[in-house]
Amino acid sequence: MKDITKILPDLLVCGGAVCIVVGLTMVSVTAAFIAAGVFLIAEGVISAIGGDSA
């Protein structure tokens, strides 16, 4: 049982790091989707107004 008490803190630290990385990745992906959506909407608005999109 001594081994488990030694390993447990390492597992918690690794688990926390994984959660942080996954959380940051999810936030980054979500932000990328939002930015892409905003960009597409802006392109559509610019095109509708009459500007030429590159």
DSSP file (Angstrom, degrees, kcal/mol; ACC not computed):
  #  RESIDUE AA STRUCTURE BP1 BP2  ACC     N-H-->O    O-->H-N    N-H-->O    O-->H-N    TCO  KAPPA ALPHA  PHI   PSI    X-CA   Y-CA   Z-CA
    1    1 A M     >        0   0    0      0, 0.0     4,-1.6     0, 0.0     5,-0.2   0.000 360.0 360.0 360.0 -19.7    0.0    0.0    0.0
    2    2 A K  H  >  +     0   0    0      1,-0.2     4,-1.4     2,-0.2     5,-0.2   0.890 360.0  55.8 -63.9 -37.6    3.0    2.3    0.4
    3    3 A D  H  > S+     0   0    0      1,-0.2     4,-2.4     2,-0.2     3,-0.3   0.903 104.2  53.5 -61.3 -41.0    3.5    2.4   -3.3
    4    4 A I  H  > S+     0   0    0      1,-0.2     4,-2.8     2,-0.2    -1,-0.2   0.908 106.5  51.4 -62.2 -42.3    0.0    3.6   -3.9
    5    5 A T  H  < S+     0   0    0     -4,-1.6    -1,-0.2     1,-0.2    -2,-0.2   0.798 112.8  47.0 -67.5 -26.0    0.5    6.5   -1.5
    6    6 A K  H  X S+     0   0    0     -4,-1.4     4,-0.6    -3,-0.3    -2,-0.2   0.866 116.5  42.8 -79.7 -37.2    3.6    7.5   -3.4
    7    7 A I  H  X S+     0   0    0     -4,-2.4     4,-2.3     1,-0.2     3,-0.4   0.846  99.2  73.2 -77.3 -34.9    2.1    7.2   -6.8
    8    8 A L  H  X S+     0   0    0     -4,-2.8     4,-2.5     1,-0.2     5,-0.2   0.883  95.0  48.8 -52.4 -50.2   -1.2    8.9   -6.0
    9    9 A P  H  > S+     0   0    0      0, 0.0     4,-2.5     0, 0.0    -1,-0.2   0.897 111.7  51.2 -58.6 -38.4    0.1   12.5   -5.8
   10   10 A D  H  X S+     0   0    0     -4,-0.6     4,-2.8    -3,-0.4     5,-0.2   0.912 109.9  49.6 -63.4 -42.0    1.9   12.0   -9.1
   11   11 A L  H  X S+     0   0    0     -4,-2.3     4,-2.9     1,-0.2    -1,-0.2   0.905 111.0  49.6 -63.4 -40.8   -1.3   10.8  -10.7
   12   12 A L  H  X S+     0   0    0     -4,-2.5     4,-2.6    -5,-0.2    -2,-0.2   0.919 112.6  46.9 -64.8 -42.9   -3.2   13.8   -9.3
   13   13 A V  H  X S+     0   0    0     -4,-2.5     4,-2.4     2,-0.2    -2,-0.2   0.937 115.3  45.6 -63.5 -46.4   -0.5   16.2  -10.6
   14   14 A C  H  X S+     0   0    0     -4,-2.8     4,-2.6     1,-0.2    -2,-0.2   0.913 113.2  50.6 -63.5 -42.7   -0.5   14.5  -14.0
   15   15 A G  H  X S+     0   0    0     -4,-2.9     4,-2.6    -5,-0.2    -1,-0.2   0.907 110.7  49.2 -61.3 -42.5   -4.3   14.5  -14.1
   16   16 A G  H  X S+     0   0    0     -4,-2.6     4,-2.4     2,-0.2    -1,-0.2   0.911 111.2  49.3 -63.7 -42.3   -4.5   18.2  -13.2
   17   17 A A  H  X S+     0   0    0     -4,-2.4     4,-2.6     2,-0.2    -2,-0.2   0.912 111.6  49.2 -63.7 -42.2   -2.0   19.0  -16.0
   18   18 A V  H  X S+     0   0    0     -4,-2.6     4,-3.0     1,-0.2     5,-0.3   0.922 110.5  50.6 -62.9 -43.8   -3.9   17.0  -18.5
   19   19 A C  H  X S+     0   0    0     -4,-2.6     4,-2.7     1,-0.2    -1,-0.2   0.912 111.5  48.3 -60.5 -42.3   -7.2   18.7  -17.4
   20   20 A I  H  X S+     0   0    0     -4,-2.4     4,-2.7     2,-0.2    -2,-0.2   0.927 113.5  46.6 -64.1 -45.2   -5.5   22.1  -17.9
   21   21 A V  H  X S+     0   0    0     -4,-2.6     4,-2.5     2,-0.2    -2,-0.2   0.934 114.7  46.4 -63.4 -45.8   -4.1   21.2  -21.3
   22   22 A V  H  X S+     0   0    0     -4,-3.0     4,-2.7     1,-0.2    -2,-0.2   0.914 112.9  50.7 -62.9 -42.1   -7.4   19.8  -22.5
   23   23 A G  H  X S+     0   0    0     -4,-2.7     4,-2.4    -5,-0.3    -2,-0.2   0.926 111.6  46.5 -61.8 -45.4   -9.3   22.8  -21.1
   24   24 A L  H  X S+     0   0    0     -4,-2.7     4,-2.7     2,-0.2    -1,-0.2   0.893 112.3  51.3 -64.4 -38.9   -6.9   25.3  -22.9
   25   25 A T  H  X S+     0   0    0     -4,-2.5     4,-2.8    -5,-0.2     5,-0.2   0.929 110.2  48.6 -63.7 -44.5   -7.2   23.2  -26.1
   26   26 A M  H  X S+     0   0    0     -4,-2.7     4,-2.8     1,-0.2    -2,-0.2   0.919 113.0  48.0 -60.9 -43.9  -11.1   23.3  -25.9
   27   27 A V  H  X S+     0   0    0     -4,-2.4     4,-2.8     2,-0.2    -1,-0.2   0.914 112.5  48.8 -63.4 -42.9  -11.0   27.1  -25.2
   28   28 A S  H  X S+     0   0    0     -4,-2.7     4,-2.4     2,-0.2    -2,-0.2   0.922 113.1  46.8 -63.3 -44.2   -8.6   27.6  -28.2
   29   29 A V  H  X S+     0   0    0     -4,-2.8     4,-2.4     2,-0.2    -2,-0.2   0.925 113.8  48.3 -63.6 -44.7  -10.7   25.5  -30.5
   30   30 A T  H  X S+     0   0    0     -4,-2.8     4,-2.5     1,-0.2    -2,-0.2   0.924 112.2  48.8 -61.5 -44.4  -13.9   27.3  -29.4
   31   31 A A  H  X S+     0   0    0     -4,-2.8     4,-2.8     1,-0.2    -1,-0.2   0.885 110.3  52.2 -63.0 -38.5  -12.2   30.7  -29.8
   32   32 A A  H  X S+     0   0    0     -4,-2.4     4,-2.5     2,-0.2    -1,-0.2   0.913 110.2  47.8 -64.2 -42.6  -11.0   29.7  -33.3
   33   33 A F  H  X S+     0   0    0     -4,-2.4     4,-2.6     2,-0.2    -2,-0.2   0.922 113.3  47.9 -63.7 -43.6  -14.5   28.6  -34.3
   34   34 A I  H  X S+     0   0    0     -4,-2.5     4,-2.8     2,-0.2    -2,-0.2   0.929 112.7  48.5 -62.8 -45.0  -16.0   31.9  -33.0
   35   35 A A  H  X S+     0   0    0     -4,-2.8     4,-2.6     1,-0.2    -2,-0.2   0.905 112.2  49.0 -62.2 -41.2  -13.3   33.9  -34.8
   36   36 A A  H  X S+     0   0    0     -4,-2.5     4,-2.6     2,-0.2    -1,-0.2   0.913 112.1  48.8 -64.5 -41.9  -13.9   32.0  -38.0
   37   37 A G  H  X S+     0   0    0     -4,-2.6     4,-2.5     2,-0.2    -2,-0.2   0.927 112.6  47.0 -63.0 -45.2  -17.7   32.6  -37.7
   38   38 A V  H  X S+     0   0    0     -4,-2.8     4,-2.8     2,-0.2    -2,-0.2   0.908 112.6  50.5 -62.6 -41.8  -17.2   36.3  -37.0
   39   39 A F  H  X S+     0   0    0     -4,-2.6     4,-2.7     2,-0.2    -2,-0.2   0.922 111.3  47.6 -62.0 -45.0  -14.8   36.5  -40.0
   40   40 A L  H  X S+     0   0    0     -4,-2.6     4,-2.5     2,-0.2    -2,-0.2   0.908 113.0  48.5 -64.1 -41.6  -17.3   34.8  -42.3
   41   41 A I  H  X S+     0   0    0     -4,-2.5     4,-2.6     2,-0.2    -2,-0.2   0.925 112.1  49.1 -63.2 -43.9  -20.1   37.0  -41.1
   42   42 A A  H  X S+     0   0    0     -4,-2.8     4,-2.8     2,-0.2    -2,-0.2   0.910 110.7  50.5 -62.7 -41.6  -17.9   40.1  -41.7
   43   43 A E  H  X S+     0   0    0     -4,-2.7     4,-2.6     1,-0.2    -1,-0.2   0.919 111.1  48.9 -60.3 -43.7  -17.0   38.9  -45.2
   44   44 A G  H  X S+     0   0    0     -4,-2.5     4,-2.5     2,-0.2    -2,-0.2   0.909 112.3  47.8 -63.1 -42.1  -20.7   38.4  -45.9
   45   45 A V  H  X S+     0   0    0     -4,-2.6     4,-2.4     2,-0.2    -2,-0.2   0.923 112.6  48.8 -65.1 -44.6  -21.6   41.9  -44.7
   46   46 A I  H  X>S+     0   0    0     -4,-2.8     5,-2.1     1,-0.2     4,-1.7   0.911 113.1  47.6 -61.3 -42.7  -18.7   43.5  -46.6
   47   47 A S  H  <5S+     0   0    0     -4,-2.6    -1,-0.2    -5,-0.2    -2,-0.2   0.908 111.6  50.6 -64.9 -41.2  -19.8   41.6  -49.8
   48   48 A A  H  <5S+     0   0    0     -4,-2.5    -2,-0.2     1,-0.2    -1,-0.2   0.882 108.2  52.4 -64.5 -38.1  -23.4   42.6  -49.2
   49   49 A I  H  <5S-     0   0    0     -4,-2.4    -1,-0.2    -5,-0.1    -2,-0.2   0.854 124.5-103.5 -68.0 -33.3  -22.4   46.3  -48.8
   50   50 A G  T  <5S+     0   0    0     -4,-1.7    -3,-0.2     1,-0.3     2,-0.1   0.400  73.6 135.8 127.3  -0.5  -20.6   46.1  -52.1
   51   51 A G      < -     0   0    0     -5,-2.1     2,-0.6    -6,-0.2    -1,-0.3  -0.451  57.1-116.5 -75.6 152.5  -16.9   45.9  -51.1
   52   52 A D        -     0   0    0     -2,-0.1     2,-0.3     2,-0.0    -1,-0.1  -0.802  25.8-142.2 -93.2 123.4  -14.7   43.4  -52.9
   53   53 A S              0   0    0     -2,-0.6   -10,-0.0     1,-0.1    -1,-0.0  -0.647 360.0 360.0 -86.0 138.7  -13.3   40.7  -50.7
   54   54 A A              0   0    0     -2,-0.3    -1,-0.1     0, 0.0    -2,-0.0   0.499 360.0 360.0 -65.6 360.0   -9.8   39.5  -51.3
